[in-house]
């Protein structure tokens, strides 16, 4: 570890993710509204909204974590994501890999059952994350390991 601080705990990480979710969620709502206004096809609107929202979430987390090591929520909670070397920010690929579960919303493109599949996949990801963070001494979840060993550290 870089000596900066201790691994971020579940509560801090949850609050950071909640703040980030609210920020991206507002943008997502605006996009959905605009798509609904300009399109008369519920299928096309749903398809585009699912793809755009997945890109928004991955773009937000991927860009901010790779360029700054922090999203706005992590900054508010004094958390920072470090790459596997425990010194630098994760690469863009590592940041996207550790947040890939945010793209499960793209399953909504499947008519009728996509929303259920998306919800179940998201719930499964959250359960895996909670169990891993609470049981791993370094508080890494499966997606941190999938990203090569990224870690969220309390810096303040």
Residue frames relative to the residue before (quaternion, step in Angstrom):
aa qw qx qy qz dx dy dz
X 1.0000 0.0000 0.0000 0.0000 0.00 0.00 0.00
X 0.5919 -0.6321 0.3896 0.3135 3.56 -1.15 0.60
X 0.5018 -0.6594 0.4304 0.3579 3.60 1.20 -0.16
X 0.4518 0.7118 -0.4329 0.3190 3.59 1.29 0.01
X 0.7682 -0.2466 0.2096 0.5523 3.57 0.89 -0.89
X 0.6436 -0.5048 0.4100 0.4036 3.50 -1.34 -0.27
X 0.6335 -0.5134 0.3978 0.4206 3.58 -1.21 0.35
X 0.5217 -0.6438 0.4658 0.3103 3.58 -1.02 0.82
X 0.3800 -0.7371 0.5073 0.2342 3.57 -0.92 0.85
X 0.7300 -0.4602 0.3004 0.4064 3.52 -1.33 0.31
X 0.6655 0.5186 -0.3117 0.4370 3.61 0.88 -0.87
X 0.6649 0.4938 -0.2974 0.4750 3.57 0.93 -0.90
X 0.6711 0.4967 -0.2948 0.4648 3.54 0.94 -0.88
X 0.6183 0.5400 -0.3360 0.4618 3.57 1.07 -0.74
X 0.6767 0.4892 -0.2981 0.4625 3.60 0.87 -0.93
X 0.6251 0.5248 -0.3366 0.4696 3.59 1.03 -0.77
X 0.6725 0.4901 -0.2925 0.4710 3.59 0.93 -0.91
X 0.6166 0.5430 -0.3377 0.4593 3.59 1.08 -0.69
X 0.6437 0.5097 -0.3114 0.4783 3.59 0.93 -0.90
X 0.6806 0.4803 -0.2875 0.4727 3.58 0.87 -0.96
X 0.6373 0.5383 -0.3218 0.4478 3.57 1.03 -0.79
X 0.6381 0.5144 -0.3227 0.4734 3.56 1.06 -0.74
X 0.6481 0.5217 -0.3165 0.4557 3.58 0.96 -0.85
X 0.7211 0.4158 -0.2506 0.4944 3.57 0.75 -1.03
X 0.6035 0.5816 -0.3468 0.4210 3.59 1.10 -0.67
X 0.6294 0.5193 -0.3363 0.4702 3.59 1.00 -0.76
X 0.6506 0.4948 -0.3173 0.4808 3.59 0.92 -0.87
X 0.6407 0.5396 -0.3089 0.4505 3.56 0.99 -0.87
X 0.6432 0.5160 -0.3175 0.4682 3.58 1.00 -0.81
X 0.6462 0.5119 -0.3184 0.4680 3.57 0.96 -0.85
X 0.6436 0.5134 -0.3184 0.4698 3.58 0.94 -0.88
X 0.6605 0.5128 -0.3039 0.4565 3.58 0.90 -0.91
X 0.6470 0.5147 -0.3134 0.4671 3.57 0.98 -0.84
X 0.6612 0.4992 -0.3087 0.4672 3.58 0.87 -0.93
X 0.6554 0.5069 -0.3187 0.4603 3.60 0.91 -0.86
X 0.6565 0.5169 -0.3091 0.4541 3.58 0.98 -0.83
X 0.6630 0.5053 -0.3040 0.4612 3.57 1.06 -0.73
X 0.7583 0.4076 -0.2201 0.4586 3.59 0.88 -0.89
X 0.7409 0.3603 -0.2226 0.5213 3.60 1.17 -0.32
X 0.2713 -0.7605 0.5644 0.1716 3.53 -1.05 0.75
X 0.6043 0.5325 -0.3486 0.4793 3.57 1.30 0.22
X 0.3614 -0.7392 0.5237 0.2207 3.59 -0.54 1.13
X 0.6248 0.5436 -0.3447 0.4420 3.60 1.08 -0.70
X 0.6754 0.4816 -0.2925 0.4757 3.58 0.87 -0.96
X 0.6347 0.5278 -0.3267 0.4602 3.58 0.97 -0.84
X 0.6806 0.4874 -0.2877 0.4653 3.58 0.87 -0.93
X 0.6410 0.5300 -0.3148 0.4573 3.56 0.98 -0.87
X 0.7012 0.4620 -0.2693 0.4716 3.57 0.78 -1.05
X 0.6433 0.5235 -0.3300 0.4508 3.60 0.94 -0.83
X 0.6524 0.5174 -0.3212 0.4511 3.61 0.93 -0.84
X 0.6882 0.4725 -0.2813 0.4733 3.58 0.89 -0.93
X 0.6722 0.4908 -0.3008 0.4655 3.59 0.88 -0.92
X 0.6624 0.5060 -0.3195 0.4507 3.62 0.91 -0.82
X 0.6261 0.5167 -0.3406 0.4743 3.60 0.99 -0.76
X 0.6615 0.4979 -0.2998 0.4739 3.58 0.98 -0.86
X 0.6233 0.5438 -0.3366 0.4499 3.60 1.02 -0.79
X 0.6948 0.4735 -0.2809 0.4629 3.57 0.80 -1.02
X 0.6891 0.4622 -0.2950 0.4738 3.59 0.83 -0.92
X 0.6424 0.5282 -0.3224 0.4521 3.57 1.02 -0.77
X 0.6486 0.5250 -0.3087 0.4566 3.57 0.94 -0.93
X 0.7373 0.4075 -0.2403 0.4823 3.57 0.67 -1.08
X 0.6559 0.5278 -0.3173 0.4366 3.59 0.92 -0.87
X 0.7028 0.4678 -0.2774 0.4586 3.57 0.80 -1.00
X 0.7255 0.4496 -0.2723 0.4442 3.60 0.69 -1.04
X 0.6735 0.4799 -0.3176 0.4639 3.60 0.93 -0.75
X 0.6984 0.4564 -0.2925 0.4674 3.61 0.97 -0.72
X 0.7269 0.4309 -0.2595 0.4676 3.61 0.99 -0.69
X 0.8113 0.2206 -0.0935 0.5332 3.61 1.03 -0.80
X 0.4293 -0.6856 0.4717 0.3508 3.56 1.21 -0.47
X 0.7711 0.2683 -0.1330 0.5620 3.57 1.28 -0.12
X 0.3017 -0.6624 0.6486 0.2223 3.49 -1.24 0.65
X 0.6904 -0.4397 0.3344 0.4671 3.60 -1.22 0.02
X 0.6480 0.5198 -0.3133 0.4602 3.59 1.00 -0.80
X 0.6615 0.4865 -0.3085 0.4802 3.58 0.95 -0.83
X 0.6151 0.5379 -0.3442 0.4624 3.57 1.04 -0.73
X 0.6596 0.5080 -0.3059 0.4618 3.60 0.92 -0.89
X 0.7400 0.3917 -0.2125 0.5037 3.59 1.06 -0.77
X 0.4212 -0.7319 0.4369 0.3099 3.59 1.34 0.13
X 0.4327 0.6468 -0.4836 0.4007 3.50 0.91 1.08
X 0.0500 -0.7882 0.6125 0.0327 3.56 -1.16 0.57
X 0.3419 -0.7163 0.5727 0.2049 3.54 -1.10 0.80
X 0.1275 -0.7740 0.6181 0.0514 3.53 -0.93 1.00
X 0.5149 -0.6218 0.4936 0.3234 3.53 -1.19 0.61
X 0.7540 -0.4027 0.2662 0.4454 3.57 -1.27 0.05
X 0.6375 0.5350 -0.3349 0.4419 3.62 1.16 -0.50
X 0.3713 -0.7669 0.4382 0.2863 3.61 1.37 -0.17
X 0.6372 0.5028 -0.3273 0.4838 3.58 1.28 0.38
X 0.7997 0.2587 -0.1162 0.5292 3.57 0.82 -1.01
X 0.6424 -0.4777 0.4205 0.4269 3.51 -1.37 0.13
X 0.5520 -0.5625 0.4630 0.4056 3.59 -1.17 0.34
X 0.5384 -0.5730 0.4897 0.3768 3.55 -1.24 0.38
X 0.6730 -0.4642 0.3616 0.4482 3.58 -1.24 0.19
X 0.6424 0.5189 -0.3246 0.4611 3.59 0.94 -0.84
X 0.6683 0.4919 -0.3072 0.4659 3.61 0.88 -0.88
X 0.6535 0.5112 -0.3173 0.4592 3.59 0.96 -0.82
X 0.6571 0.4829 -0.3145 0.4860 3.59 0.98 -0.76
X 0.6462 0.5218 -0.3296 0.4489 3.60 0.93 -0.82
X 0.6955 0.4660 -0.2993 0.4577 3.62 0.91 -0.80
X 0.7354 0.3582 -0.2146 0.5337 3.59 1.26 -0.30
X 0.3132 0.8028 -0.4729 0.1838 3.60 1.25 0.16
X 0.5829 0.5915 -0.3789 0.4084 3.59 1.09 -0.56
X 0.5538 0.6004 -0.3962 0.4193 3.61 1.19 -0.36
X 0.6411 0.5236 -0.3219 0.4595 3.60 1.22 -0.37
X 0.4253 0.7068 -0.4737 0.3084 3.62 1.20 -0.03
X 0.5408 0.6333 -0.3879 0.3949 3.58 1.22 -0.41
X 0.5534 0.6141 -0.3946 0.4011 3.58 1.19 -0.41
X 0.5147 0.6372 -0.4168 0.3941 3.60 1.22 -0.29
X 0.5316 0.6455 -0.3952 0.3803 3.59 1.23 -0.34
X 0.5284 0.6263 -0.4181 0.3920 3.59 1.22 -0.20
X 0.5893 0.5505 -0.3755 0.4569 3.60 1.20 -0.35
X 0.4384 -0.7262 0.4574 0.2668 3.59 -0.54 1.12
X 0.8592 0.1889 -0.1817 0.4394 3.51 -1.23 0.80
X 0.8263 0.2107 -0.1077 0.5111 3.65 0.66 -1.00
X 0.4486 0.7301 -0.4323 0.2807 3.58 1.25 -0.19
X 0.6426 0.5272 -0.3233 0.4523 3.58 1.00 -0.81
X 0.6519 0.5004 -0.3100 0.4781 3.58 1.02 -0.81
X 0.6595 0.5041 -0.3090 0.4641 3.59 0.91 -0.90
X 0.6391 0.5266 -0.3125 0.4654 3.55 0.99 -0.86
X 0.6717 0.5020 -0.2891 0.4618 3.56 0.91 -0.93
X 0.6696 0.4938 -0.2983 0.4677 3.58 0.95 -0.86
X 0.6473 0.5055 -0.3173 0.4741 3.59 0.99 -0.82
X 0.6533 0.5075 -0.3082 0.4696 3.59 0.98 -0.82
X 0.6459 0.5136 -0.3129 0.4703 3.58 1.00 -0.83
X 0.6422 0.5159 -0.3205 0.4676 3.58 0.96 -0.86
X 0.6441 0.5181 -0.3214 0.4620 3.60 0.98 -0.84
X 0.6557 0.5080 -0.3151 0.4612 3.59 0.92 -0.88
X 0.6430 0.5159 -0.3271 0.4620 3.61 0.94 -0.82
X 0.6482 0.5065 -0.3152 0.4732 3.59 0.92 -0.90
X 0.6611 0.5102 -0.3102 0.4543 3.60 0.90 -0.90
X 0.6740 0.4954 -0.3028 0.4567 3.61 0.81 -0.96
X 0.6660 0.4961 -0.3085 0.4639 3.59 0.85 -0.93
X 0.6836 0.4950 -0.2934 0.4491 3.59 0.88 -0.93
X 0.6661 0.5004 -0.3173 0.4530 3.59 0.86 -0.90
X 0.7062 0.4641 -0.2682 0.4625 3.58 0.97 -0.80
X 0.7498 0.3982 -0.2278 0.4767 3.61 1.11 -0.47
X 0.6526 0.5098 -0.3167 0.4625 3.61 1.17 -0.40
X 0.4836 -0.6885 0.4495 0.3001 3.63 -0.78 0.94
X 0.7076 0.4169 -0.2547 0.5105 3.61 1.13 -0.60
X 0.3899 -0.7544 0.4348 0.2996 3.58 1.39 0.03
X 0.3701 0.6966 -0.5154 0.3349 3.55 1.02 0.88
X 0.2657 -0.7395 0.5910 0.1824 3.55 -1.02 0.78
X 0.7480 -0.4102 0.2745 0.4436 3.55 -1.32 0.23
X 0.6784 0.4996 -0.3018 0.4462 3.59 0.95 -0.83
X 0.5730 0.5448 -0.3791 0.4808 3.62 1.17 -0.47
X 0.6689 0.4861 -0.2900 0.4819 3.56 0.97 -0.88
X 0.6144 0.5438 -0.3293 0.4673 3.59 1.06 -0.79
X 0.6883 0.4657 -0.2651 0.4890 3.58 1.13 -0.66
X 0.6563 -0.5367 0.3035 0.4349 3.59 1.23 0.22
X 0.6929 -0.4813 0.2810 0.4574 3.58 1.22 0.10
X 0.2240 0.7713 -0.5607 0.2015 3.59 1.00 0.73
X 0.0903 -0.8035 0.5867 0.0461 3.57 -1.19 0.45
X 0.3188 -0.7216 0.5875 0.1801 3.52 -1.12 0.84
X 0.0881 -0.8142 0.5733 -0.0246 3.57 -0.66 1.21
X 0.4127 -0.6551 0.5743 0.2660 3.56 -1.12 0.75
X 0.1331 -0.8377 0.5283 0.0391 3.60 -0.60 1.13
X 0.7765 0.3136 -0.1867 0.5137 3.59 1.18 -0.05
